[in-house]
Amino acid sequence: MKKVNVEVNKVGYPMPVVIIGTEAKGKANFMTAAWVTNVNLEPPMLAICLSKDHLTSKAIQENKVFSVNFPDRALAVKADYCGLKSGKEVDKSNIFNIFYGKEHKSPLIEECPLSLSCKLSEVIQVAGDLLVIGEVVEAFSEEGYLNRGEPDVKKMDLLIFTMPDNAYWSLGDLIGQAFEIGKTMNDDKE
């Protein structure tokens, strides 16, 4: 098959959908984001790219803590709403059932299959945006979403975001185990 040139800003990488929780204006606030990735294993850290003008960005820098909540397909409408509406104009504190971890400053979402409590590690300016790096200090899930004590993403049915179609998807089928299926290949590339 012949390769063709594609506009670089039209390439759609699947990204996890997350709902970021902060305390802003004395209330819980939530914002949906998809530009998120793990950046370190020990200690566990993640990075989220946010507009510097978001209320969430300002709250993270002010409070030095935030939560990262992974919604499932049942929360797609609420997740989209939290991305459409700014906490500067709409009170989003009552959309979800909220709980708090040890630090009691970043609201976590009860309905989400996986919720992480993070402390701010670093903020890096990237063009007109901010790359927020946080250390995961607590993780919460329900036993029904675990497999031998570890999160099972298939059971969680988490949302995935793609561009340029700006669409929500769910995770597909398991292909094989990473760091395992490649062992079946010969060194001569057969």
Helices and strands as residue ranges (DSSP letters): G 8-10, E 15-16, E 18-24, E 27-33, E 36-40, E 45-51, H 55-63, E 65-70, G 73-75, H 76-84, E 98-99, E 108-109, E 114-126, E 129-141, G 143-145, E 146-147, E 150-151, H 153-156, E 159-162, E 167-170, G 181-184
